[in-house]
Amino acid sequence: MANTIMEPILPRTQPKDGGVLLVLDNGVRLESRGGPDGADYILLADAKGVQIGYWLAVQWAEEPKKIMGQILLTAARGYPS
């Protein structure tokens, strides 16, 4: 990333099901359904819309450090970690 200052990523759309869609600078799309009470899942897709990662809440509840690392690496790289 060229910009070293972290800026908030705002949702481009707010689905009716209470979900969120975030599009990162590298084209990766992060989709999730949930809200203040928590999220059910996180799905990552590349810029072409191909799924590159999917995690359920139960997975990050059991292994939060490992799963968060996988989510962040996959989002940053644009391909499965």
HULINFEN-V469808 format. One record per backbone hydrogen bond with DSSP energy under -0.5 kcal/mol. NH is the residue of the N-H (numbers start at 0). CO is the residue of the C=O. Records with the same first field share a line. If there is no record, write none. Layout:
NH: CO, CO
//
This chain:
3: 1
5: 3
9: 7
11: 20
12: 20
14: 12
17: 14
19: 31
20: 12
21: 29
23: 21, 27
26: 23
28: 44
29: 21
30: 28, 42
31: 19
32: 40
33: 17
34: 37
37: 34
39: 32
40: 32
41: 54
42: 30
43: 52
44: 28
45: 49
48: 45
51: 43
52: 43
54: 41
56: 39
58: 55
59: 55
60: 56
61: 57
62: 58
66: 62
67: 63
68: 64
69: 65
70: 66
71: 67
72: 68
73: 69
74: 70
75: 71
76: 72
77: 73
78: 73
//
